[in-house]
Amino acid sequence: MSHGISGRRSVGMAEAKRRLHVKFASMVEQKVRVRLVNGNEYVGKLVGLSLEEGFPHLIIEGARSGENVFPLVFVNGRYITEVVLEEIPLFDPDEFAELVIQRMRLPPTQVRVLADIGKVAIAGGRIIVSEDGVEGSGMLANQVHSLWVEYMNKKKELVGTK
């Protein structure tokens, strides 16, 4: 990495592009507001995206636009002016991974954050944890599920939702 005028490290274009892809991918399954060049906007759940030709092409589920609600909307990225995350996700994969390591005393090599998809893989991927729950079976999966329930309940209390 090179140093800019301010003395801070600058990020290369490849790394900046990778970060953009990771951030967009982390918005999948979240509520977003998409504004278009013609002034229209859609609010709904981002369920798919493609970053081709330098534009984010999106698929919005349950898209609300004014008084209209559409089951599915495909948005051409060339017409998007803004994509806004409407809700803060409760599940933070980095935070949960640290909690698993500390509370369950698992070695860090057994807990891997999959930041690009907002999940945590435990025990070589036999257990996968996300905001939606815990995938896997067995005693370790049951312990992870109990910790996940506790974690999510605390997060919901912090934001005042149930």
C-alpha positions as MATLAB code, in Angstrom:
seq = 'MSHGISGRRSVGMAEAKRRLHVKFASMVEQKVRVRLVNGNEYVGKLVGLSLEEGFPHLIIEGARSGENVFPLVFVNGRYITEVVLEEIPLFDPDEFAELVIQRMRLPPTQVRVLADIGKVAIAGGRIIVSEDGVEGSGMLANQVHSLWVEYMNKKKELVGTK';
ca = [
       0.000    0.000    0.000;
       1.147    3.507   -0.696;
       0.978    6.479    1.608;
      -1.012    9.524    0.541;
      -0.331   13.173    1.299;
      -2.036   12.874    4.680;
       0.337   10.075    5.688;
      -2.520    7.574    5.878;
      -2.307    4.385    3.917;
      -4.279    4.471    0.721;
      -6.288    1.501   -0.449;
      -5.603    0.097   -3.898;
      -8.381   -0.002   -6.460;
      -8.657   -3.791   -6.305;
      -9.131   -3.671   -2.518;
     -11.639   -0.820   -2.792;
     -13.643   -2.809   -5.360;
     -13.550   -5.916   -3.144;
     -14.834   -3.859   -0.199;
     -17.670   -2.493   -2.333;
     -18.706   -6.030   -3.277;
     -18.537   -7.178    0.360;
     -20.647   -4.222    1.551;
     -23.272   -4.794   -1.121;
     -23.344   -8.537   -0.371;
     -23.866   -7.786    3.334;
     -27.037   -5.855    2.402;
     -28.680   -8.934    0.850;
     -31.690  -10.037    2.923;
     -31.932   -6.524    4.419;
     -34.529   -3.806    3.904;
     -33.291   -1.171    1.448;
     -34.514    2.000   -0.244;
     -33.511    2.308   -3.917;
     -33.824    5.708   -5.605;
     -33.854    5.979   -9.395;
     -32.801    8.786  -11.758;
     -36.473    9.483  -12.613;
     -37.291   10.164   -8.937;
     -39.093    6.878   -8.307;
     -38.031    4.746   -5.386;
     -38.570    1.214   -4.155;
     -38.462    0.039   -0.559;
     -38.205   -3.680    0.089;
     -35.963   -6.604    0.838;
     -32.819   -6.887   -1.282;
     -32.723  -10.537   -2.329;
     -30.261  -10.487   -5.197;
     -27.602   -8.371   -6.827;
     -25.072   -8.371   -9.590;
     -22.228   -5.888   -9.895;
     -21.666   -6.028  -13.628;
     -20.511   -3.291  -15.973;
     -19.814   -1.117  -12.914;
     -23.495   -0.926  -11.959;
     -25.364   -2.670   -9.105;
     -28.304   -4.519  -10.699;
     -30.735   -5.406   -7.888;
     -33.662   -7.691   -7.138;
     -36.088   -6.266   -4.557;
     -38.739   -8.477   -2.943;
     -41.986   -7.018   -1.612;
     -41.062   -3.702   -3.211;
     -43.196   -0.727   -2.196;
     -43.327    2.267   -4.519;
     -45.828    4.905   -3.428;
     -49.151    3.101   -2.965;
     -48.094    0.119   -5.079;
     -46.560   -3.113   -3.801;
     -44.815   -5.496   -6.187;
     -43.849   -9.084   -5.299;
     -40.538   -8.761   -7.161;
     -38.753   -5.907   -8.937;
     -35.591   -6.184  -11.017;
     -33.774   -2.821  -11.010;
     -31.318   -1.974  -13.774;
     -28.225   -0.488  -12.133;
     -27.839    2.164  -14.824;
     -30.899    3.942  -13.387;
     -29.994    3.798   -9.685;
     -28.881    6.991   -7.963;
     -28.849    5.699   -4.395;
     -29.191    2.513   -2.351;
     -29.879    3.083    1.352;
     -29.897    0.431    4.064;
     -33.169    0.989    5.956;
     -32.485   -1.253    8.948;
     -29.398   -1.993   10.965;
     -28.819   -5.756   10.986;
     -28.937   -7.217   14.477;
     -26.404   -9.953   13.771;
     -22.757   -8.905   13.620;
     -20.680  -11.907   12.470;
     -17.406  -10.561   13.915;
     -19.006   -9.868   17.288;
     -20.714  -13.274   17.414;
     -17.507  -15.094   16.434;
     -15.670  -13.419   19.323;
     -18.498  -14.366   21.682;
     -18.303  -18.009   20.555;
     -14.529  -18.078   21.096;
     -14.795  -16.490   24.545;
     -17.908  -18.127   25.952;
     -17.582  -21.570   24.410;
     -13.785  -21.597   24.677;
     -13.338  -22.780   21.117;
      -9.966  -22.217   19.484;
     -10.038  -19.312   17.001;
      -9.066  -21.742   14.238;
     -12.474  -23.410   14.659;
     -14.433  -20.169   14.176;
     -14.358  -18.359   10.846;
     -16.196  -15.180    9.863;
     -17.681  -15.239    6.370;
     -17.977  -11.458    6.100;
     -19.049  -11.404    2.463;
     -22.244  -13.287    3.316;
     -22.702  -12.182    6.938;
     -22.258  -15.608    8.502;
     -20.004  -17.475   10.914;
     -18.702  -20.989   10.180;
     -17.867  -23.146   13.181;
     -16.104  -26.508   13.341;
     -14.918  -26.539    9.751;
     -18.255  -25.325    8.416;
     -20.361  -28.060   10.031;
     -22.250  -25.283   11.848;
     -23.262  -22.061   10.078;
     -24.678  -19.095   11.998;
     -26.460  -16.051   10.579;
     -29.124  -13.559   11.602;
     -31.663  -16.204   10.573;
     -30.394  -18.846   13.002;
     -28.075  -21.818   13.347;
     -27.672  -24.535   10.720;
     -26.206  -27.815   11.901;
     -26.912  -30.595   14.342;
     -25.431  -32.222   17.384;
     -24.415  -31.106   20.843;
     -22.120  -28.291   19.669;
     -24.824  -26.922   17.350;
     -27.298  -26.962   20.257;
     -24.843  -25.014   22.433;
     -24.225  -22.515   19.625;
     -27.998  -22.143   19.169;
     -28.470  -21.371   22.883;
     -25.731  -18.732   22.684;
     -27.278  -17.324   19.479;
     -30.718  -16.992   21.147;
     -29.151  -15.166   24.097;
     -27.119  -12.917   21.761;
     -30.088  -12.030   19.526;
     -32.353  -11.317   22.512;
     -29.755   -8.888   23.922;
     -29.380   -7.202   20.517;
     -33.178   -6.846   20.223;
     -33.337   -5.286   23.695;
     -30.694   -2.748   22.678;
     -32.713   -1.585   19.678;
     -36.074   -1.915   21.414;
     -37.611   -4.659   19.227;
     -39.082   -8.018   20.083;
];
